[in-house]
């Protein structure tokens, strides 16, 4: 029997579709059902590497974990990663396909994509009981609807019951619901079986009149109202940066100040999430010399275009400010593209980064990077090189990059010794400048605690002695919390009826 399908669509981007899909995956998994997430086309700079080295949207990797299954590229067969203005890298089944401008993608590639997407859906239908599909943006973008392969076309392909999610936190929730439905074609509106109002803060009973009116006006039931919840699950893309917990720390409140560069093409920004859980640490996102100040730790995160973001550092004067921080003894940490920027020279002979020009880096580490068209996507495991800390510490994560970085062993030592025999990254002789390709480095919580305590000791502060909870334990708690939150506030019985399962009892 083929899998039954349910689909979460939204009245706009960032209404909470990904989190609701994650919650449903855990809810169904808790009931013993074989459930799988799916998003036909994802545009995100926050990506995930599968066991076989495929690159998919981070959200589908998270949802697969919530479903207690191994992520595969069939769960997100097409990934778009914005690279330059109006140009994105097109990734098909986890591998680089080509770079394409928006117009060419819409008018040339979309039709080619449908057979790819259909094959993945059919494969998942044969292997699972339930598919939880996630839409993209809004299904009612009238200028895009004829080429939209992420919303209603997917609902019809998978024969999915659609739940429309609206974000009340941004205001105008009833107008967004009615407006979205009004812009759908008749056959598309018939796919919408229920509505969820998300991110509610306040007295629930004050919504009753509005909900009653919406149900009468549309004939579609409101399945529930989800109160706002701050759950520790990674965000999907840079749209979520505006709602993250970054704030300028007050010294009395946060004795440790961590600054993260807000690069124009920032990617995999959730690498820094664990610092929010560290006692006494304040994390802030900075985009100018004025905002930079004198942090205890400066992080240069990943970027989709190292060369262009390096040029941005020069235009803003942040390059000189970063070099000044180095002279003052600030701990500087670069990840992926941030690591490449810390080097002396960057070469782009094949115009992989767009212009084909070479560039001078920040020259804080004696390493050089050459960009080439072959992308490295692999899960990583290794140990810290000697001298960084006492004893041996295993670190895990993943790498996603185009450049190949070489170092002079006479001048600098590698940061990690990988289990596959390779060396990764570089670390200065005084341990104050570190670069690595390991995304997820700070999700190794013991390492992050070690780093924080190193800073605390340098400032004459006592070390944090609290036990360190592993990242996997934190995620499991978050998935179960999210599932309980959904079940407590949503009419799940109706959803089970749509899926033709009898009411599932706990």
MARMIMI-338429 format. One record per residue (C-alpha): residue in one letter; z, x, y; residue number from 1. Coordinates in steps of 0.02 Angstrom, whole numbers. Each point is the difference from the previous one (the first is absolute). Example, Ala and Ser with C-alpha at 12.3 -4.5 7.8 and 13.67 -1.06 7.14 Angstrom:
<nodes>
<node 'A',<390,615,-225>,1>
<node 'S',<-33,69,172>,2>
</nodes>
This chain:
<nodes>
<node 'X',<0,0,0>,1>
<node 'X',<-46,66,171>,2>
<node 'X',<135,37,127>,3>
<node 'X',<47,-134,126>,4>
<node 'X',<-5,52,181>,5>
<node 'X',<96,-28,160>,6>
<node 'X',<-53,72,167>,7>
<node 'X',<97,40,157>,8>
<node 'X',<-101,-11,161>,9>
<node 'X',<62,9,179>,10>
<node 'X',<-33,-75,169>,11>
<node 'X',<-17,180,62>,12>
<node 'X',<37,180,-46>,13>
<node 'X',<180,57,-25>,14>
<node 'X',<72,-173,-39>,15>
<node 'X',<82,64,-159>,16>
<node 'X',<-135,-27,-131>,17>
<node 'X',<33,164,-89>,18>
<node 'X',<187,-28,-15>,19>
<node 'X',<-22,-177,-66>,20>
<node 'X',<-125,63,-129>,21>
<node 'X',<125,135,-48>,22>
<node 'X',<137,-131,-18>,23>
<node 'X',<-110,-111,-108>,24>
<node 'X',<-43,147,-113>,25>
<node 'X',<184,33,-30>,26>
<node 'X',<42,-186,-21>,27>
<node 'X',<-134,-25,-132>,28>
<node 'X',<43,163,-87>,29>
<node 'X',<183,-53,-8>,30>
<node 'X',<-59,-156,-93>,31>
<node 'X',<-86,106,-132>,32>
<node 'X',<-176,-35,62>,33>
<node 'X',<-134,134,4>,34>
<node 'X',<-41,3,185>,35>
<node 'X',<-119,112,98>,36>
<node 'X',<-36,20,187>,37>
<node 'X',<-175,1,71>,38>
<node 'X',<-82,28,169>,39>
<node 'X',<-188,12,-1>,40>
<node 'X',<-18,98,162>,41>
<node 'X',<140,87,90>,42>
<node 'X',<-6,90,167>,43>
<node 'X',<149,116,10>,44>
<node 'X',<46,179,37>,45>
<node 'X',<153,-14,-110>,46>
<node 'X',<-67,32,-173>,47>
<node 'X',<62,24,-178>,48>
<node 'X',<-62,116,-137>,49>
<node 'X',<-13,-70,-177>,50>
<node 'X',<41,101,-155>,51>
<node 'X',<-183,43,-26>,52>
<node 'X',<-21,60,180>,53>
<node 'X',<-75,-158,76>,54>
<node 'X',<41,-50,179>,55>
<node 'X',<47,-181,37>,56>
<node 'X',<94,-91,137>,57>
<node 'X',<185,39,3>,58>
<node 'X',<42,-185,-7>,59>
<node 'X',<-82,-23,-170>,60>
<node 'X',<90,152,-68>,61>
<node 'X',<165,-74,57>,62>
<node 'X',<-44,-171,-69>,63>
<node 'X',<-45,75,-169>,64>
<node 'X',<170,83,-5>,65>
<node 'X',<82,-167,41>,66>
<node 'X',<-100,-76,-144>,67>
<node 'X',<62,141,-113>,68>
<node 'X',<-175,60,-42>,69>
<node 'X',<-101,158,31>,70>
<node 'X',<-114,-10,152>,71>
<node 'X',<-188,14,-28>,72>
<node 'X',<-150,-2,115>,73>
<node 'X',<-49,-174,-65>,74>
<node 'X',<145,-66,104>,75>
<node 'X',<-87,58,160>,76>
<node 'X',<-180,46,-40>,77>
<node 'X',<-53,28,181>,78>
<node 'X',<106,94,127>,79>
<node 'X',<-54,34,179>,80>
<node 'X',<84,141,94>,81>
<node 'X',<-41,6,187>,82>
<node 'X',<-56,176,41>,83>
<node 'X',<-77,-8,174>,84>
<node 'X',<-37,-138,124>,85>
<node 'X',<-99,-132,-97>,86>
<node 'X',<-19,117,-151>,87>
<node 'X',<98,-13,-162>,88>
<node 'X',<3,91,-164>,89>
<node 'X',<-51,-121,-137>,90>
<node 'X',<95,29,-162>,91>
<node 'X',<-64,-89,-156>,92>
<node 'X',<109,-5,-155>,93>
<node 'X',<111,136,70>,94>
<node 'X',<-135,126,43>,95>
<node 'X',<-91,45,160>,96>
<node 'X',<-164,-95,10>,97>
<node 'X',<-62,35,176>,98>
<node 'X',<44,-9,184>,99>
<node 'X',<-74,-153,84>,100>
<node 'X',<1,-81,170>,101>
<node 'X',<61,-179,16>,102>
<node 'X',<-172,-77,28>,103>
<node 'X',<-78,86,-151>,104>
<node 'X',<148,-48,-109>,105>
<node 'X',<-9,-182,49>,106>
<node 'X',<-188,-23,-16>,107>
<node 'X',<-43,123,-139>,108>
<node 'X',<148,34,-112>,109>
<node 'X',<93,-166,-11>,110>
<node 'X',<-127,-78,-118>,111>
<node 'X',<3,156,-109>,112>
<node 'X',<189,-15,-7>,113>
<node 'X',<7,-172,-80>,114>
<node 'X',<-53,54,-176>,115>
<node 'X',<130,139,8>,116>
<node 'X',<136,-121,51>,117>
<node 'X',<-53,-133,-126>,118>
<node 'X',<7,125,-144>,119>
<node 'X',<179,49,47>,120>
<node 'X',<57,-181,12>,121>
<node 'X',<-75,-42,-169>,122>
<node 'X',<83,150,-80>,123>
<node 'X',<171,-48,70>,124>
<node 'X',<-25,-181,-53>,125>
<node 'X',<-22,58,-179>,126>
<node 'X',<155,111,1>,127>
<node 'X',<134,-100,93>,128>
<node 'X',<82,-171,12>,129>
<node 'X',<2,-11,191>,130>
<node 'X',<-96,85,139>,131>
<node 'X',<83,5,170>,132>
<node 'X',<-140,22,126>,133>
<node 'X',<29,60,178>,134>
<node 'X',<-117,-46,142>,135>
<node 'X',<-39,106,151>,136>
<node 'X',<28,-45,182>,137>
<node 'X',<-47,-182,22>,138>
<node 'X',<-124,-104,-102>,139>
<node 'X',<-57,-87,160>,140>
<node 'X',<-81,143,97>,141>
<node 'X',<-159,-93,41>,142>
<node 'X',<-95,157,49>,143>
<node 'X',<36,79,-170>,144>
<node 'X',<13,-147,-118>,145>
<node 'X',<-177,9,-69>,146>
<node 'X',<34,178,-62>,147>
<node 'X',<184,-18,-42>,148>
<node 'X',<31,59,-179>,149>
<node 'X',<189,6,14>,150>
<node 'X',<52,-181,27>,151>
<node 'X',<-80,-165,-50>,152>
<node 'X',<-140,78,-98>,153>
<node 'X',<132,82,-109>,154>
<node 'X',<99,-161,-16>,155>
<node 'X',<-154,-89,-68>,156>
<node 'X',<-47,146,-114>,157>
<node 'X',<174,2,-79>,158>
<node 'X',<24,-189,10>,159>
<node 'X',<161,34,95>,160>
<node 'X',<120,-119,85>,161>
<node 'X',<17,65,178>,162>
<node 'X',<164,6,96>,163>
<node 'X',<-22,22,187>,164>
<node 'X',<137,106,82>,165>
<node 'X',<42,-12,185>,166>
<node 'X',<117,114,99>,167>
<node 'X',<120,-101,109>,168>
<node 'X',<75,159,74>,169>
<node 'X',<-153,30,109>,170>
<node 'X',<-1,-179,67>,171>
<node 'X',<-127,-142,-9>,172>
<node 'X',<25,-27,-185>,173>
<node 'X',<-60,-181,-7>,174>
<node 'X',<-152,37,106>,175>
<node 'X',<-45,146,-111>,176>
<node 'X',<11,-108,-156>,177>
<node 'X',<-102,-143,71>,178>
<node 'X',<-125,116,83>,179>
<node 'X',<-30,99,-159>,180>
<node 'X',<-28,-156,-105>,181>
<node 'X',<-115,-74,134>,182>
<node 'X',<-113,153,-6>,183>
<node 'X',<-19,-5,-189>,184>
<node 'X',<-145,-90,-83>,185>
<node 'X',<43,-157,-97>,186>
<node 'X',<-13,84,-170>,187>
<node 'X',<108,144,64>,188>
<node 'X',<136,-117,64>,189>
<node 'X',<5,-81,-171>,190>
<node 'X',<53,168,-73>,191>
<node 'X',<158,0,108>,192>
<node 'X',<137,-81,-103>,193>
<node 'X',<156,49,96>,194>
<node 'X',<71,79,157>,195>
<node 'X',<142,124,25>,196>
<node 'X',<82,33,168>,197>
<node 'X',<61,180,2>,198>
<node 'X',<122,108,101>,199>
<node 'X',<108,-143,63>,200>
<node 'X',<155,36,104>,201>
<node 'X',<115,-142,53>,202>
<node 'X',<51,-174,-58>,203>
<node 'X',<-111,-63,-140>,204>
<node 'X',<25,-184,42>,205>
<node 'X',<-83,24,170>,206>
<node 'X',<-165,22,-92>,207>
<node 'X',<7,-163,-96>,208>
<node 'X',<-97,-107,125>,209>
<node 'X',<-136,131,15>,210>
<node 'X',<-16,20,-188>,211>
<node 'X',<-9,-188,-25>,212>
<node 'X',<-138,-9,132>,213>
<node 'X',<-100,143,-80>,214>
<node 'X',<9,-79,-172>,215>
<node 'X',<-55,-168,68>,216>
<node 'X',<-139,77,106>,217>
<node 'X',<-71,111,-138>,218>
<node 'X',<51,-85,-161>,219>
<node 'X',<59,171,-61>,220>
<node 'X',<181,27,-51>,221>
<node 'X',<108,132,85>,222>
<node 'X',<73,89,-150>,223>
<node 'X',<142,76,98>,224>
<node 'X',<62,102,146>,225>
<node 'X',<41,183,-32>,226>
<node 'X',<139,69,110>,227>
<node 'X',<-34,170,76>,228>
<node 'X',<55,139,-117>,229>
<node 'X',<5,188,26>,230>
<node 'X',<-42,64,-172>,231>
<node 'X',<-31,182,-41>,232>
<node 'X',<-178,-12,-64>,233>
<node 'X',<-140,108,67>,234>
<node 'X',<-115,-74,132>,235>
<node 'X',<-186,-9,-37>,236>
<node 'X',<-84,70,154>,237>
<node 'X',<19,58,179>,238>
<node 'X',<5,-179,65>,239>
<node 'X',<179,-1,-61>,240>
<node 'X',<49,148,109>,241>
<node 'X',<41,-118,142>,242>
<node 'X',<132,-87,-105>,243>
<node 'X',<78,151,-83>,244>
<node 'X',<176,59,40>,245>
<node 'X',<-52,144,112>,246>
<node 'X',<106,13,156>,247>
<node 'X',<57,133,120>,248>
<node 'X',<170,57,-64>,249>
<node 'X',<152,16,109>,250>
<node 'X',<89,162,-37>,251>
<node 'X',<167,-85,-24>,252>
<node 'X',<-77,-121,-124>,253>
<node 'X',<-112,122,-95>,254>
<node 'X',<57,181,-1>,255>
<node 'X',<-161,50,-91>,256>
<node 'X',<-162,-34,95>,257>
<node 'X',<-162,-10,-102>,258>
<node 'X',<-164,-16,96>,259>
<node 'X',<-162,-53,-84>,260>
<node 'X',<-166,29,88>,261>
<node 'X',<-95,-162,24>,262>
<node 'X',<-171,72,-34>,263>
<node 'X',<-146,-115,48>,264>
<node 'X',<-61,0,-181>,265>
<node 'X',<170,10,-84>,266>
<node 'X',<-3,-34,-188>,267>
<node 'X',<132,-21,-135>,268>
<node 'X',<131,-16,136>,269>
<node 'X',<123,-72,-126>,270>
<node 'X',<31,179,-55>,271>
<node 'X',<139,2,131>,272>
<node 'X',<84,-164,-53>,273>
<node 'X',<144,84,-94>,274>
<node 'X',<71,73,160>,275>
<node 'X',<46,-176,56>,276>
<node 'X',<124,-6,-145>,277>
<node 'X',<83,166,41>,278>
<node 'X',<170,-17,86>,279>
<node 'X',<1,64,179>,280>
<node 'X',<-188,20,13>,281>
<node 'X',<-105,-81,135>,282>
<node 'X',<-189,-7,-21>,283>
<node 'X',<-121,-25,144>,284>
<node 'X',<-188,-2,16>,285>
<node 'X',<-68,107,141>,286>
<node 'X',<-171,8,80>,287>
<node 'X',<23,105,156>,288>
<node 'X',<85,157,63>,289>
<node 'X',<118,-109,102>,290>
<node 'X',<58,-91,-158>,291>
<node 'X',<15,157,-106>,292>
<node 'X',<162,71,70>,293>
<node 'X',<95,124,-109>,294>
<node 'X',<13,-75,-175>,295>
<node 'X',<92,83,-142>,296>
<node 'X',<-148,-33,-115>,297>
<node 'X',<-181,-29,50>,298>
<node 'X',<-117,-75,-130>,299>
<node 'X',<-189,12,11>,300>
<node 'X',<-55,-140,-118>,301>
<node 'X',<-164,-27,-91>,302>
<node 'X',<-158,-46,91>,303>
<node 'X',<-170,-66,-49>,304>
<node 'X',<-86,122,118>,305>
<node 'X',<91,165,23>,306>
<node 'X',<-125,77,121>,307>
<node 'X',<-3,-147,121>,308>
<node 'X',<189,-20,-2>,309>
<node 'X',<19,187,29>,310>
<node 'X',<-111,-18,153>,311>
<node 'X',<111,-145,56>,312>
<node 'X',<151,116,-9>,313>
<node 'X',<-90,119,118>,314>
<node 'X',<-52,-136,123>,315>
<node 'X',<177,-65,11>,316>
<node 'X',<82,171,11>,317>
<node 'X',<98,-34,-158>,318>
<node 'X',<-71,157,-79>,319>
<node 'X',<89,111,126>,320>
<node 'X',<158,-106,-9>,321>
<node 'X',<5,18,-189>,322>
<node 'X',<-20,188,15>,323>
<node 'X',<143,2,126>,324>
<node 'X',<110,-94,-124>,325>
<node 'X',<-39,132,-130>,326>
<node 'X',<61,136,117>,327>
<node 'X',<161,-98,26>,328>
<node 'X',<29,-8,-188>,329>
<node 'X',<-41,-184,-33>,330>
<node 'X',<-37,-39,-183>,331>
<node 'X',<-184,-49,-11>,332>
<node 'X',<-72,-88,-153>,333>
<node 'X',<-185,-40,-28>,334>
<node 'X',<-67,-114,-136>,335>
<node 'X',<-182,3,-54>,336>
<node 'X',<-101,-6,162>,337>
<node 'X',<158,50,92>,338>
<node 'X',<11,153,-114>,339>
<node 'X',<-181,44,38>,340>
<node 'X',<36,-8,188>,341>
<node 'X',<141,126,-19>,342>
<node 'X',<-123,134,-57>,343>
<node 'X',<-101,127,98>,344>
<node 'X',<-179,-56,-30>,345>
<node 'X',<-90,-155,-64>,346>
<node 'X',<-182,6,-57>,347>
<node 'X',<-114,-151,-20>,348>
<node 'X',<-168,72,-59>,349>
<node 'X',<-62,-163,-76>,350>
<node 'X',<55,-113,145>,351>
<node 'X',<123,-88,-116>,352>
<node 'X',<114,-38,147>,353>
<node 'X',<-144,-64,105>,354>
<node 'X',<-60,134,120>,355>
<node 'X',<-21,154,-109>,356>
<node 'X',<91,113,122>,357>
<node 'X',<136,125,-38>,358>
<node 'X',<169,-4,84>,359>
<node 'X',<154,103,36>,360>
<node 'X',<161,-73,-69>,361>
<node 'X',<176,7,69>,362>
<node 'X',<19,172,-83>,363>
<node 'X',<176,-33,-60>,364>
<node 'X',<-43,46,-180>,365>
<node 'X',<-122,138,-55>,366>
<node 'X',<-113,-117,-99>,367>
<node 'X',<-182,-53,18>,368>
<node 'X',<-85,-162,-52>,369>
<node 'X',<-182,-29,-49>,370>
<node 'X',<-56,-181,-9>,371>
<node 'X',<-120,-53,-137>,372>
<node 'X',<-66,-165,-66>,373>
<node 'X',<99,3,-163>,374>
<node 'X',<159,-100,24>,375>
<node 'X',<155,51,-95>,376>
<node 'X',<98,-152,-63>,377>
<node 'X',<132,34,-130>,378>
<node 'X',<182,-33,-38>,379>
<node 'X',<104,157,22>,380>
<node 'X',<157,75,-74>,381>
<node 'X',<77,168,37>,382>
<node 'X',<153,99,49>,383>
<node 'X',<51,81,163>,384>
<node 'X',<-42,184,12>,385>
<node 'X',<144,123,-4>,386>
<node 'X',<109,27,152>,387>
<node 'X',<-11,-176,72>,388>
<node 'X',<157,-60,-86>,389>
<node 'X',<115,48,-142>,390>
<node 'X',<-54,-57,-172>,391>
<node 'X',<-160,-88,-52>,392>
<node 'X',<-53,-168,71>,393>
<node 'X',<-141,-104,-73>,394>
<node 'X',<-107,-93,126>,395>
<node 'X',<-131,-134,-32>,396>
<node 'X',<-131,-87,106>,397>
<node 'X',<-188,0,22>,398>
<node 'X',<-136,88,98>,399>
<node 'X',<-150,-78,88>,400>
<node 'X',<-104,120,104>,401>
<node 'X',<-170,79,27>,402>
<node 'X',<49,173,63>,403>
<node 'X',<41,153,-105>,404>
<node 'X',<136,106,79>,405>
<node 'X',<26,183,-40>,406>
<node 'X',<144,113,48>,407>
<node 'X',<29,186,11>,408>
<node 'X',<138,38,-128>,409>
<node 'X',<44,157,97>,410>
<node 'X',<46,-105,152>,411>
<node 'X',<66,-164,-68>,412>
<node 'X',<59,-76,-164>,413>
<node 'X',<-49,-167,-77>,414>
<node 'X',<114,-150,21>,415>
<node 'X',<-21,-71,-176>,416>
<node 'X',<-42,69,-171>,417>
<node 'X',<-92,-143,-87>,418>
<node 'X',<15,-42,-184>,419>
<node 'X',<-190,18,-21>,420>
<node 'X',<10,183,52>,421>
<node 'X',<-57,-21,179>,422>
<node 'X',<97,44,157>,423>
<node 'X',<19,-123,143>,424>
<node 'X',<39,15,183>,425>
<node 'X',<81,141,96>,426>
<node 'X',<168,41,76>,427>
<node 'X',<41,125,135>,428>
<node 'X',<114,148,-30>,429>
<node 'X',<143,-83,95>,430>
<node 'X',<-26,-169,-89>,431>
<node 'X',<-29,-84,169>,432>
<node 'X',<-183,-48,-21>,433>
<node 'X',<-54,-90,-159>,434>
<node 'X',<-167,-72,-52>,435>
<node 'X',<-47,-94,-158>,436>
<node 'X',<-133,-115,-71>,437>
<node 'X',<134,-98,-93>,438>
<node 'X',<0,-179,65>,439>
<node 'X',<163,-83,-44>,440>
<node 'X',<96,163,23>,441>
<node 'X',<146,-86,87>,442>
<node 'X',<9,-136,-133>,443>
<node 'X',<78,138,-105>,444>
<node 'X',<169,-52,69>,445>
<node 'X',<98,154,-56>,446>
<node 'X',<-122,111,94>,447>
<node 'X',<12,-109,156>,448>
<node 'X',<190,5,-7>,449>
<node 'X',<-7,189,-20>,450>
<node 'X',<-112,12,153>,451>
<node 'X',<114,-112,104>,452>
<node 'X',<155,96,-51>,453>
<node 'X',<-87,163,44>,454>
<node 'X',<-26,-68,176>,455>
<node 'X',<178,-63,8>,456>
<node 'X',<70,171,-47>,457>
<node 'X',<-107,83,133>,458>
<node 'X',<78,-117,130>,459>
<node 'X',<178,27,-61>,460>
<node 'X',<11,-174,-77>,461>
<node 'X',<78,-44,-167>,462>
<node 'X',<-120,-30,-143>,463>
<node 'X',<-32,-177,-61>,464>
<node 'X',<92,-19,-166>,465>
<node 'X',<-55,-176,-48>,466>
<node 'X',<-88,-19,-166>,467>
<node 'X',<-189,2,10>,468>
<node 'X',<-85,-151,-78>,469>
<node 'X',<-169,39,-77>,470>
<node 'X',<-156,-71,77>,471>
<node 'X',<-42,-97,-158>,472>
<node 'X',<172,-82,0>,473>
<node 'X',<-22,-50,182>,474>
<node 'X',<-171,-76,-35>,475>
<node 'X',<64,-97,-150>,476>
<node 'X',<139,-73,106>,477>
<node 'X',<-127,-46,134>,478>
<node 'X',<-118,-86,-123>,479>
<node 'X',<140,-103,-75>,480>
<node 'X',<69,-45,171>,481>
<node 'X',<-172,-55,57>,482>
<node 'X',<-27,-104,-158>,483>
<node 'X',<168,-88,22>,484>
<node 'X',<-39,-30,183>,485>
<node 'X',<-164,-85,-47>,486>
<node 'X',<74,-106,-139>,487>
<node 'X',<142,-60,110>,488>
<node 'X',<-114,-59,140>,489>
<node 'X',<-166,-50,-80>,490>
<node 'X',<-47,-146,-113>,491>
<node 'X',<-43,105,-152>,492>
<node 'X',<-9,-153,-115>,493>
<node 'X',<-156,-59,92>,494>
<node 'X',<-78,173,-16>,495>
<node 'X',<32,0,-188>,496>
<node 'X',<-83,-172,-10>,497>
<node 'X',<-155,69,87>,498>
<node 'X',<-3,141,-125>,499>
<node 'X',<19,-126,-141>,500>
<node 'X',<161,78,-61>,501>
<node 'X',<147,-111,-33>,502>
<node 'X',<145,26,120>,503>
<node 'X',<69,172,-41>,504>
<node 'X',<187,1,-24>,505>
<node 'X',<103,154,36>,506>
</nodes>
